[in-house]
């Protein structure tokens, strides 16, 4: 998991790019082009491209993302520290998701790329066979 408690900008400018570079194979398993629209003092828009030959993060919005996630910076940081709360944030309306919900569900793994055994691949939806 990503720690200590970073800002939203820290996540997209340092922690995630380093984690994605170090674990690019697992990042590609998640797949997709994702835009994060983060509200808050150090918020902004970032594109996480996990379909690229070299997965990467760039500031700004991609013109045709598979998923767009909108949330507050504090909720983003909380989700990075504890990816299991993504569903709670979504159900509370604090995480807005536009696009492919199956792909969005896989994004919880983005914040745990360096941890333990691999989770189901991008071809397996929640509740599917492991």
TIMI-2910 file (N, C-alpha, C, CB; in pm, 1 decimal, decimal comma, always signed):
<rs>
+----------+----------+----------+----------+----------+----------+----------+----------+----------+----------+----------+----------+------+
!      n_x !      n_y !      n_z !     ca_x !     ca_y !     ca_z !      c_x !      c_y !      c_z !     cb_x !     cb_y !     cb_z ! resn !
+----------+----------+----------+----------+----------+----------+----------+----------+----------+----------+----------+----------+------+
!    +82,8 !   -117,3 !     +0,0 !     +0,0 !     +0,0 !     +0,0 !    +88,2 !   +124,9 !     +0,0 !    -94,7 !     -0,9 !   +120,6 !  Unk !
!    +30,3 !   +234,9 !    -46,3 !   +102,4 !   +360,6 !    -54,4 !    +96,0 !   +427,7 !    +82,3 !    +43,5 !   +452,9 !   -165,7 !  Unk !
!   +210,4 !   +472,7 !   +132,3 !   +214,6 !   +540,3 !   +261,6 !   +342,7 !   +621,1 !   +269,6 !   +205,5 !   +438,8 !   +379,0 !  Unk !
!   +360,0 !   +712,8 !   +363,2 !   +259,8 !   +767,9 !   +454,2 !   +157,7 !   +849,0 !   +376,7 !   +326,1 !   +854,8 !   +562,4 !  Unk !
!    +67,3 !   +915,8 !   +446,6 !    -46,8 !   +983,4 !   +386,2 !     -3,2 !  +1093,9 !   +288,6 !   -135,6 !  +1042,3 !   +495,3 !  Unk !
!     -6,9 !  +1064,5 !   +157,9 !    +32,1 !  +1162,9 !    +57,2 !    -85,7 !  +1251,8 !    +17,0 !    +88,8 !  +1092,5 !    -65,9 !  Unk !
!    -57,4 !  +1355,3 !    -59,5 !   -165,3 !  +1436,3 !   -116,6 !   -208,1 !  +1371,6 !   -247,9 !   -119,8 !  +1585,7 !   -139,0 !  Unk !
!   -317,3 !  +1421,5 !   -306,3 !   -359,8 !  +1370,7 !   -435,6 !   -252,5 !  +1389,0 !   -541,4 !   -487,0 !  +1439,0 !   -479,0 !  Unk !
!   -190,6 !  +1506,6 !   -543,5 !    -84,3 !  +1531,7 !   -640,7 !    +33,2 !  +1437,4 !   -618,6 !    -37,4 !  +1677,2 !   -632,2 !  Unk !
!    +69,2 !  +1411,7 !   -492,9 !   +178,7 !  +1318,9 !   -463,1 !   +150,3 !  +1180,7 !   -520,9 !   +201,0 !  +1308,9 !   -311,3 !  Unk !
!    +25,6 !  +1137,5 !   -509,9 !    -10,7 !  +1005,2 !   -562,4 !    +15,7 !   +995,6 !   -711,8 !   -157,9 !   +974,9 !   -533,9 !  Unk !
!    -30,9 !  +1096,3 !   -787,6 !    -21,2 !  +1089,4 !   -932,8 !   +113,3 !  +1133,6 !   -988,0 !   -128,0 !  +1172,3 !   -993,3 !  Unk !
!   +188,4 !  +1209,8 !   -911,5 !   +316,1 !  +1259,4 !   -962,5 !   +435,6 !  +1178,9 !   -912,8 !   +333,6 !  +1403,5 !   -923,9 !  Unk !
!   +417,7 !  +1103,9 !   -805,5 !   +530,1 !  +1027,8 !   -749,8 !   +496,2 !   +880,8 !   -724,6 !   +575,7 !  +1091,4 !   -620,4 !  Unk !
!   +405,8 !   +857,1 !   -629,6 !   +380,8 !   +721,1 !   -581,9 !   +328,9 !   +627,3 !   -691,7 !   +281,5 !   +725,0 !   -468,1 !  Unk !
!   +223,3 !   +666,5 !   -762,0 !   +167,3 !   +578,4 !   -864,6 !   +262,5 !   +557,0 !   -982,2 !    +36,4 !   +635,1 !   -915,2 !  Unk !
!   +324,6 !   +661,6 !  -1037,8 !   +418,4 !   +635,9 !  -1147,4 !   +531,1 !   +540,0 !  -1108,3 !   +477,8 !   +766,5 !  -1195,2 !  Unk !
!   +582,9 !   +554,2 !   -986,0 !   +689,1 !   +463,8 !   -940,5 !   +636,9 !   +321,6 !   -927,7 !   +746,6 !   +511,2 !   -806,0 !  Unk !
!   +519,8 !   +305,9 !   -868,5 !   +461,4 !   +172,9 !   -850,2 !   +428,3 !   +108,5 !   -984,3 !   +335,4 !   +181,3 !   -763,5 !  Unk !
!   +372,3 !   +185,6 !  -1076,0 !   +338,4 !   +133,2 !  -1208,5 !   +464,0 !    +92,4 !  -1284,2 !   +259,7 !   +237,5 !  -1289,2 !  Unk !
!   +568,6 !   +174,4 !  -1276,3 !   +693,9 !   +140,2 !  -1344,7 !   +755,3 !    +12,8 !  -1287,2 !   +794,1 !   +256,1 !  -1333,9 !  Unk !
!   +750,6 !     -1,3 !  -1157,1 !   +809,4 !   -117,5 !  -1090,9 !   +728,2 !   -245,0 !  -1114,5 !   +821,6 !    -91,5 !   -941,9 !  Unk !
!   +598,3 !   -230,8 !  -1133,7 !   +509,1 !   -346,3 !  -1149,0 !   +426,7 !   -332,1 !  -1277,3 !   +415,3 !   -360,4 !  -1025,4 !  Unk !
!   +492,9 !   -303,6 !  -1388,0 !   +421,9 !   -274,0 !  -1512,7 !   +339,8 !   -392,6 !  -1563,5 !   +520,9 !   -231,7 !  -1619,3 !  Unk !
!   +386,8 !   -513,8 !  -1540,4 !   +311,2 !   -631,9 !  -1584,2 !   +175,8 !   -637,3 !  -1513,8 !   +391,3 !   -761,6 !  -1556,5 !  Unk !
!   +176,5 !   -618,6 !  -1382,3 !    +50,2 !   -619,7 !  -1306,3 !    -37,5 !   -501,5 !  -1345,2 !    +77,9 !   -616,7 !  -1154,7 !  Unk !
!    +23,5 !   -387,0 !  -1373,4 !    -53,6 !   -270,1 !  -1416,0 !   -124,4 !   -298,7 !  -1547,5 !    +37,5 !   -146,7 !  -1430,2 !  Unk !
!    -55,3 !   -362,1 !  -1641,8 !   -117,1 !   -396,2 !  -1770,4 !   -230,8 !   -496,5 !  -1752,8 !    -12,0 !   -452,9 !  -1866,3 !  Unk !
!   -222,8 !   -582,7 !  -1651,7 !   -332,4 !   -677,3 !  -1624,7 !   -460,8 !   -602,7 !  -1586,6 !   -292,4 !   -775,5 !  -1511,6 !  Unk !
!   -448,0 !   -490,6 !  -1517,8 !   -565,0 !   -409,4 !  -1484,6 !   -621,9 !   -351,3 !  -1613,2 !   -528,5 !   -296,1 !  -1383,6 !  Unk !
!   -534,1 !   -293,6 !  -1694,2 !   -571,1 !   -242,0 !  -1825,3 !   -658,8 !   -118,4 !  -1822,3 !   -640,1 !   -347,1 !  -1901,1 !  Unk !
!   -672,3 !    -57,7 !  -1938,5 !   -760,8 !    +57,0 !  -1955,3 !   -691,4 !   +190,9 !  -1945,8 !   -868,2 !    +51,5 !  -1854,6 !  Unk !
!   -761,7 !   +291,0 !  -1995,8 !   -719,2 !   +430,6 !  -1982,9 !   -820,3 !   +495,5 !  -1890,3 !   -710,9 !   +505,4 !  -2123,9 !  Unk !
!   -771,1 !   +553,6 !  -1781,9 !   -856,1 !   +603,6 !  -1675,6 !   -823,2 !   +749,2 !  -1645,5 !   -840,8 !   +517,8 !  -1549,8 !  Unk !
!   -926,0 !   +829,8 !  -1630,7 !   -906,3 !   +969,2 !  -1592,9 !   -958,0 !   +987,7 !  -1451,1 !   -978,2 !  +1066,0 !  -1692,3 !  Unk !
!   -874,8 !  +1047,7 !  -1368,3 !   -912,1 !  +1082,5 !  -1231,2 !   -930,5 !  +1233,6 !  -1225,9 !   -803,7 !  +1034,2 !  -1127,0 !  Unk !
!  -1049,9 !  +1276,9 !  -1186,7 !  -1078,5 !  +1418,9 !  -1166,3 !  -1089,7 !  +1438,0 !  -1015,5 !  -1211,2 !  +1465,5 !  -1242,4 !  Unk !
!   -990,9 !  +1506,1 !   -960,9 !   -978,5 !  +1516,3 !   -815,5 !  -1002,4 !  +1660,7 !   -771,9 !   -838,7 !  +1467,6 !   -768,4 !  Unk !
!  -1101,9 !  +1679,1 !   -685,0 !  -1133,0 !  +1810,8 !   -629,6 !  -1051,4 !  +1831,0 !   -502,8 !  -1285,5 !  +1825,5 !   -600,5 !  Unk !
!  -1013,7 !  +1953,2 !   -474,9 !   -940,6 !  +1982,7 !   -352,8 !   -820,9 !  +2071,0 !   -379,5 !   -896,3 !  +1855,3 !   -286,2 !  Unk !
!   -756,3 !  +2109,7 !   -271,4 !   -644,3 !  +2203,5 !   -278,1 !   -533,8 !  +2159,3 !   -374,5 !   -586,0 !  +2222,0 !   -140,6 !  Unk !
!   -497,5 !  +2031,9 !   -370,1 !   -392,7 !  +1980,1 !   -459,0 !   -450,3 !  +1881,2 !   -557,7 !   -280,4 !  +1914,1 !   -378,3 !  Unk !
!   -575,3 !  +1905,7 !   -596,0 !   -642,6 !  +1820,2 !   -692,6 !   -602,1 !  +1854,7 !   -834,1 !   -792,6 !  +1831,4 !   -677,6 !  Unk !
!   -676,9 !  +1802,1 !   -927,0 !   -650,2 !  +1823,3 !  -1068,5 !   -700,7 !  +1704,6 !  -1146,7 !   -500,2 !  +1845,7 !  -1094,5 !  Unk !
!   -655,7 !  +1693,6 !  -1270,8 !   -693,7 !  +1580,4 !  -1355,0 !   -568,9 !  +1506,9 !  -1397,6 !   -774,8 !  +1626,6 !  -1478,4 !  Unk !
!   -577,2 !  +1373,7 !  -1390,8 !   -466,4 !  +1288,3 !  -1431,2 !   -519,6 !  +1172,0 !  -1512,1 !   -387,5 !  +1238,0 !  -1308,7 !  Unk !
!   -441,4 !  +1129,3 !  -1609,3 !   -472,8 !  +1011,2 !  -1688,0 !   -377,3 !   +900,3 !  -1649,4 !   -465,0 !  +1040,8 !  -1839,7 !  Unk !
!   -434,0 !   +783,9 !  -1618,8 !   -356,3 !   +663,7 !  -1590,0 !   -379,9 !   +570,0 !  -1708,2 !   -397,8 !   +596,6 !  -1450,7 !  Unk !
!   -277,1 !   +553,5 !  -1791,4 !   -288,0 !   +470,7 !  -1912,4 !   -221,7 !   +336,3 !  -1886,9 !   -223,0 !   +541,6 !  -2035,4 !  Unk !
!   -305,3 !   +234,5 !  -1863,6 !   -254,2 !   +100,7 !  -1835,0 !   -262,2 !    +10,4 !  -1958,1 !   -331,8 !    +38,3 !  -1719,0 !  Unk !
!   -304,5 !    +66,1 !  -2072,4 !   -305,2 !     -8,0 !  -2198,2 !   -179,8 !    +18,9 !  -2279,9 !   -428,5 !    +27,7 !  -2279,5 !  Unk !
!   -106,6 !   +122,3 !  -2246,0 !    +12,9 !   +159,2 !  -2321,5 !   +119,9 !    +51,0 !  -2307,4 !    +67,5 !   +295,5 !  -2273,6 !  Unk !
!   +208,1 !    +38,4 !  -2407,2 !   +318,0 !    -58,1 !  -2395,5 !   +399,4 !    -35,8 !  -2267,3 !   +410,0 !    -48,5 !  -2518,1 !  Unk !
!   +412,9 !    +90,3 !  -2229,2 !   +472,4 !   +125,2 !  -2100,8 !   +366,3 !   +201,7 !  -2022,7 !   +605,0 !   +210,1 !  -2118,3 !  Unk !
!   +294,5 !   +134,3 !  -1931,2 !   +189,7 !   +202,6 !  -1854,8 !   +246,2 !   +326,2 !  -1785,0 !   +126,7 !   +106,9 !  -1751,3 !  Unk !
!   +164,2 !   +431,4 !  -1776,6 !   +214,0 !   +556,9 !  -1721,6 !   +100,8 !   +645,4 !  -1671,3 !   +295,0 !   +631,1 !  -1825,9 !  Unk !
!   +140,2 !   +751,7 !  -1602,5 !    +48,6 !   +852,6 !  -1549,9 !    +92,4 !   +987,5 !  -1604,9 !    +46,7 !   +852,9 !  -1392,5 !  Unk !
!     -4,2 !  +1065,2 !  -1654,2 !    +25,1 !  +1200,9 !  -1701,1 !    -80,0 !  +1295,9 !  -1647,7 !    +30,4 !  +1207,0 !  -1856,0 !  Unk !
!    -38,1 !  +1420,0 !  -1624,7 !   -132,4 !  +1523,5 !  -1582,2 !   -219,2 !  +1558,8 !  -1702,0 !    -58,0 !  +1650,4 !  -1526,3 !  Unk !
!   -348,1 !  +1576,6 !  -1675,6 !   -441,5 !  +1613,6 !  -1780,6 !   -537,1 !  +1499,8 !  -1810,8 !   -366,8 !  +1653,9 !  -1906,5 !  Unk !
!   -632,0 !  +1531,6 !  -1896,9 !   -739,6 !  +1438,2 !  -1927,9 !   -721,0 !  +1377,8 !  -2066,3 !   -875,3 !  +1507,9 !  -1918,7 !  Unk !
!   -739,8 !  +1248,5 !  -2078,1 !   -734,3 !  +1176,8 !  -2205,2 !   -865,9 !  +1202,4 !  -2279,5 !   -710,0 !  +1022,2 !  -2183,0 !  Unk !
!   -863,2 !  +1214,9 !  -2413,7 !   -986,4 !  +1244,2 !  -2486,2 !  -1086,5 !  +1128,5 !  -2491,0 !   -952,6 !  +1284,5 !  -2624,9 !  Unk !
!  -1041,2 !  +1004,9 !  -2469,1 !  -1131,9 !   +890,2 !  -2480,7 !  -1100,0 !   +783,9 !  -2374,5 !  -1122,5 !   +828,5 !  -2622,3 !  Unk !
!  -1120,6 !   +817,0 !  -2246,2 !  -1090,2 !   +718,8 !  -2141,8 !  -1197,0 !   +609,5 !  -2134,0 !  -1077,1 !   +788,5 !  -2006,3 !  Unk !
!  -1158,3 !   +494,9 !  -2082,0 !  -1255,3 !   +387,7 !  -2058,5 !  -1335,4 !   +416,6 !  -1931,8 !  -1184,0 !   +250,6 !  -2047,2 !  Unk !
!  -1270,1 !   +482,8 !  -1835,2 !  -1333,3 !   +513,8 !  -1707,6 !  -1293,2 !   +654,7 !  -1664,4 !  -1294,0 !   +409,6 !  -1599,3 !  Unk !
!  -1388,7 !   +729,5 !  -1609,9 !  -1360,3 !   +858,2 !  -1546,4 !  -1406,6 !   +846,3 !  -1401,7 !  -1432,0 !   +978,8 !  -1621,3 !  Unk !
!  -1316,9 !   +877,6 !  -1310,4 !  -1349,9 !   +875,7 !  -1168,4 !  -1340,0 !  +1017,1 !  -1114,7 !  -1256,4 !   +779,6 !  -1089,6 !  Unk !
!  -1442,2 !  +1059,8 !  -1041,2 !  -1443,5 !  +1193,1 !   -981,5 !  -1459,8 !  +1177,0 !   -831,2 !  -1557,9 !  +1282,1 !  -1041,5 !  Unk !
!  -1368,4 !  +1239,9 !   -756,8 !  -1374,4 !  +1232,6 !   -612,0 !  -1291,6 !  +1343,3 !   -549,9 !  -1326,5 !  +1096,5 !   -563,0 !  Unk !
!  -1311,8 !  +1363,7 !   -422,0 !  -1239,0 !  +1462,1 !   -344,2 !  -1098,9 !  +1408,3 !   -314,2 !  -1315,0 !  +1496,3 !   -213,1 !  Unk !
!  -1003,7 !  +1499,3 !   -299,5 !   -865,6 !  +1459,6 !   -271,6 !   -854,1 !  +1374,0 !   -145,6 !   -778,2 !  +1582,8 !   -257,7 !  Unk !
!   -923,3 !  +1410,7 !    -40,4 !   -917,1 !  +1334,1 !    +83,5 !   -968,8 !  +1191,6 !    +62,7 !   -997,8 !  +1404,2 !   +193,2 !  Unk !
!  -1077,2 !  +1177,1 !    -13,5 !  -1130,2 !  +1043,9 !    -42,3 !  -1033,4 !   +964,4 !   -130,3 !  -1267,7 !  +1054,6 !   -110,7 !  Unk !
!   -967,4 !  +1030,5 !   -223,5 !   -867,0 !   +962,7 !   -306,9 !   -754,7 !   +906,9 !   -220,7 !   -809,4 !  +1059,5 !   -412,5 !  Unk !
!   -702,9 !   +989,3 !   -131,9 !   -593,3 !   +945,6 !    -45,0 !   -640,1 !   +831,3 !    +44,2 !   -540,8 !  +1063,2 !    +41,0 !  Unk !
!   -761,0 !   +842,2 !    +96,7 !   -815,0 !   +733,7 !   +179,4 !   -827,5 !   +605,3 !   +100,2 !   -951,0 !   +772,4 !   +236,6 !  Unk !
!   -872,1 !   +616,0 !    -24,2 !   -886,6 !   +498,8 !   -108,9 !   -750,6 !   +438,1 !   -144,0 !   -962,5 !   +535,2 !   -236,0 !  Unk !
!   -650,4 !   +523,0 !   -162,1 !   -516,5 !   +472,6 !   -190,3 !   -460,3 !   +395,9 !    -71,2 !   -423,3 !   +587,7 !   -227,5 !  Unk !
!   -490,1 !   +444,6 !    +47,8 !   -441,3 !   +378,8 !   +169,4 !   -523,1 !   +254,6 !   +204,6 !   -443,7 !   +476,7 !   +286,1 !  Unk !
!   -650,9 !   +251,9 !   +162,4 !   -739,2 !   +139,7 !   +193,2 !   -833,0 !   +118,0 !    +73,8 !   -820,5 !   +166,1 !   +325,3 !  Unk !
!   -785,6 !    +49,9 !    -31,2 !   -864,8 !    +34,3 !   -153,1 !  -1002,3 !    -28,9 !   -132,3 !   -788,6 !    -47,7 !   -250,3 !  Unk !
!  -1021,9 !   -100,9 !    -24,8 !  -1150,5 !   -166,2 !     -2,3 !  -1263,4 !    -65,6 !    +23,4 !  -1139,5 !   -262,1 !   +114,9 !  Unk !
!  -1232,0 !    +60,3 !    +53,3 !  -1338,5 !   +158,2 !    +77,3 !  -1394,4 !   +218,2 !    -51,3 !  -1287,0 !   +269,0 !   +165,7 !  Unk !
!  -1339,1 !   +181,1 !   -166,3 !  -1388,2 !   +235,8 !   -293,1 !  -1537,8 !   +210,7 !   -310,9 !  -1311,0 !   +174,9 !   -410,3 !  Unk !
!  -1583,0 !    +91,7 !   -278,3 !  -1725,1 !    +60,9 !   -292,7 !  -1810,0 !   +147,4 !   -199,9 !  -1750,4 !    -87,4 !   -264,2 !  Unk !
!  -1763,9 !   +167,5 !    -77,7 !  -1836,5 !   +252,3 !    +17,4 !  -1845,3 !   +394,8 !    -36,6 !  -1767,1 !   +251,2 !   +156,6 !  Unk !
!  -1733,4 !   +447,9 !    -86,2 !  -1733,3 !   +582,9 !   -142,6 !  -1830,2 !   +592,4 !   -259,9 !  -1591,9 !   +622,5 !   -187,4 !  Unk !
!  -1832,0 !   +489,5 !   -343,5 !  -1922,2 !   +487,2 !   -458,8 !  -2068,1 !   +486,6 !   -413,4 !  -1893,6 !   +364,3 !   -547,1 !  Unk !
!  -2099,7 !   +399,3 !   -319,1 !  -2238,6 !   +388,2 !   -271,1 !  -2285,0 !   +514,7 !   -199,2 !  -2252,2 !   +268,3 !   -177,3 !  Unk !
!  -2190,9 !   +587,2 !   -138,1 !  -2224,3 !   +712,8 !    -70,4 !  -2229,2 !   +831,5 !   -166,8 !  -2123,2 !   +740,6 !    +39,8 !  Unk !
!  -2196,5 !   +808,5 !   -292,6 !  -2197,4 !   +915,9 !   -391,4 !  -2074,2 !  +1003,8 !   -386,3 !  -2318,3 !  +1000,4 !   -372,6 !  Unk !
!  -1974,3 !   +963,1 !   -310,2 !  -1851,1 !  +1041,6 !   -297,4 !  -1749,0 !  +1004,8 !   -404,2 !  -1790,3 !  +1021,7 !   -159,3 !  Unk !
!  -1769,0 !   +893,6 !   -471,3 !  -1687,6 !   +849,9 !   -585,3 !  -1783,7 !   +833,9 !   -702,6 !  -1608,7 !   +714,3 !   -554,7 !  Unk !
!  -1768,2 !   +919,3 !   -802,0 !  -1853,6 !   +912,7 !   -920,3 !  -1775,5 !   +842,9 !  -1030,7 !  -1900,5 !  +1055,5 !   -965,5 !  Unk !
!  -1838,8 !   +745,5 !  -1093,2 !  -1773,5 !   +666,7 !  -1197,6 !  -1854,7 !   +677,7 !  -1325,3 !  -1757,9 !   +518,2 !  -1154,8 !  Unk !
!  -1786,9 !   +713,5 !  -1433,7 !  -1847,2 !   +718,6 !  -1565,5 !  -1769,5 !   +622,6 !  -1654,0 !  -1847,1 !   +864,2 !  -1623,9 !  Unk !
!  -1842,3 !   +539,2 !  -1727,7 !  -1775,6 !   +445,9 !  -1817,3 !  -1794,7 !   +302,2 !  -1773,2 !  -1628,4 !   +477,8 !  -1825,9 !  Unk !
!  -1697,3 !   +219,5 !  -1803,2 !  -1703,1 !    +75,3 !  -1780,7 !  -1684,5 !    +41,8 !  -1632,9 !  -1596,5 !     +4,0 !  -1864,6 !  Unk !
!  -1793,1 !     +1,4 !  -1567,5 !  -1787,2 !    -26,1 !  -1423,3 !  -1700,6 !   -147,3 !  -1389,8 !  -1927,2 !    -47,9 !  -1369,2 !  Unk !
!  -1694,3 !   -246,6 !  -1477,9 !  -1609,2 !   -363,7 !  -1452,2 !  -1462,5 !   -321,3 !  -1448,3 !  -1631,0 !   -473,3 !  -1560,8 !  Unk !
!  -1424,6 !   -237,1 !  -1543,1 !  -1287,4 !   -185,9 !  -1544,5 !  -1262,6 !    -99,3 !  -1421,9 !  -1260,3 !   -105,3 !  -1673,4 !  Unk !
!  -1359,5 !    -17,8 !  -1385,5 !  -1344,7 !    +67,3 !  -1267,0 !  -1323,9 !    -18,0 !  -1142,2 !  -1468,4 !   +158,0 !  -1249,4 !  Unk !
!  -1393,9 !   -129,6 !  -1132,1 !  -1379,9 !   -218,7 !  -1016,9 !  -1235,9 !   -269,6 !  -1005,0 !  -1477,8 !   -337,5 !  -1028,6 !  Unk !
!  -1173,5 !   -299,8 !  -1117,9 !  -1034,7 !   -349,7 !  -1116,2 !   -936,1 !   -243,8 !  -1068,7 !   -994,4 !   -397,9 !  -1255,2 !  Unk !
!   -973,8 !   -117,1 !  -1079,5 !   -881,4 !     -9,4 !  -1042,3 !   -841,8 !    -11,3 !   -895,6 !   -942,8 !   +123,0 !  -1074,6 !  Unk !
!   -918,9 !    -76,8 !   -809,6 !   -881,6 !    -83,6 !   -668,3 !   -743,4 !   -147,6 !   -653,7 !   -987,3 !   -163,5 !   -587,6 !  Unk !
!   -706,6 !   -233,1 !   -751,0 !   -576,2 !   -300,2 !   -746,8 !   -461,6 !   -205,7 !   -782,0 !   -575,6 !   -419,0 !   -841,9 !  Unk !
!   -493,9 !    -91,4 !   -840,3 !   -391,4 !     +4,9 !   -880,0 !   -307,4 !    +49,6 !   -761,3 !   -455,5 !   +125,9 !   -946,4 !  Unk !
!   -370,2 !    +59,5 !   -645,3 !   -301,1 !   +110,2 !   -527,1 !   -228,3 !     +1,9 !   -448,9 !   -398,8 !   +179,1 !   -437,2 !  Unk !
!   -235,8 !   -123,0 !   -495,6 !   -170,2 !   -234,5 !   -424,8 !    -85,8 !   -318,2 !   -520,1 !   -275,1 !   -323,8 !   -355,9 !  Unk !
!    -31,3 !   -258,2 !   -624,4 !    +43,7 !   -332,6 !   -725,3 !   +158,4 !   -413,7 !   -667,6 !    +96,9 !   -238,4 !   -828,1 !  Unk !
!   +223,8 !   -362,0 !   -565,1 !   +341,3 !   -429,4 !   -510,7 !   +312,6 !   -528,7 !   -400,6 !   +435,3 !   -329,4 !   -460,0 !  Unk !
!   +186,6 !   -551,6 !   -370,6 !   +153,2 !   -639,8 !   -259,3 !   +127,4 !   -781,7 !   -303,6 !    +33,3 !   -587,7 !   -186,6 !  Unk !
!   +167,5 !   -876,4 !   -223,3 !   +136,3 !  -1018,4 !   -229,2 !    +98,7 !  -1079,5 !   -361,5 !    +31,5 !  -1043,1 !   -141,0 !  Unk !
!    +15,0 !  -1181,6 !   -354,8 !    -25,3 !  -1259,4 !   -471,3 !   -113,9 !  -1176,2 !   -562,5 !    -98,2 !  -1387,4 !   -428,4 !  Unk !
!   -106,4 !  -1207,1 !   -688,2 !   -185,7 !  -1136,3 !   -787,1 !   -333,6 !  -1163,5 !   -766,3 !   -143,7 !  -1176,3 !   -928,1 !  Unk !
!   -414,0 !  -1061,5 !   -790,9 !   -559,0 !  -1075,0 !   -784,2 !   -608,0 !  -1119,7 !   -921,2 !   -627,3 !   -940,8 !   -740,1 !  Unk !
!   -738,5 !  -1143,9 !   -936,2 !   -791,7 !  -1185,2 !  -1066,1 !   -752,0 !  -1088,2 !  -1176,0 !   -943,2 !  -1196,9 !  -1060,0 !  Unk !
!   -735,5 !  -1139,4 !  -1297,2 !   -695,1 !  -1057,4 !  -1410,2 !   -810,5 !   -975,9 !  -1462,8 !   -638,3 !  -1143,4 !  -1520,4 !  Unk !
!   -784,3 !   -893,5 !  -1564,3 !   -886,0 !   -804,5 !  -1616,9 !  -1001,8 !   -878,8 !  -1682,1 !   -824,6 !   -710,6 !  -1715,6 !  Unk !
!   -984,8 !  -1006,8 !  -1713,8 !  -1092,4 !  -1083,7 !  -1773,2 !  -1190,5 !  -1137,5 !  -1671,4 !  -1036,1 !  -1196,1 !  -1851,9 !  Unk !
!  -1160,7 !  -1119,2 !  -1542,0 !  -1245,3 !  -1172,4 !  -1437,5 !  -1312,6 !  -1059,4 !  -1362,5 !  -1165,0 !  -1259,8 !  -1342,0 !  Unk !
!  -1442,7 !  -1056,2 !  -1364,8 !  -1520,4 !   -952,9 !  -1297,6 !  -1540,1 !   -990,6 !  -1151,5 !  -1656,5 !   -932,3 !  -1367,4 !  Unk !
!  -1584,9 !   -895,4 !  -1068,5 !  -1611,8 !   -925,2 !   -929,0 !  -1708,4 !  -1043,1 !   -916,8 !  -1668,6 !   -801,9 !   -858,0 !  Unk !
!  -1677,5 !  -1131,9 !   -824,5 !  -1762,4 !  -1247,5 !   -800,5 !  -1739,5 !  -1359,9 !   -898,1 !  -1904,4 !  -1207,2 !   -805,2 !  Unk !
!  -1648,8 !  -1337,8 !   -995,6 !  -1619,1 !  -1442,5 !  -1093,4 !  -1526,7 !  -1547,0 !  -1035,9 !  -1557,5 !  -1382,9 !  -1218,5 !  Unk !
!  -1498,0 !  -1645,7 !  -1113,8 !  -1407,9 !  -1751,5 !  -1069,1 !  -1267,7 !  -1697,3 !  -1054,0 !  -1409,1 !  -1869,5 !  -1166,8 !  Unk !
!  -1195,0 !  -1735,4 !   -949,0 !  -1057,6 !  -1685,0 !   -930,1 !   -961,9 !  -1738,6 !  -1032,3 !  -1007,3 !  -1719,8 !   -793,0 !  Unk !
+----------+----------+----------+----------+----------+----------+----------+----------+----------+----------+----------+----------+------+
</rs>
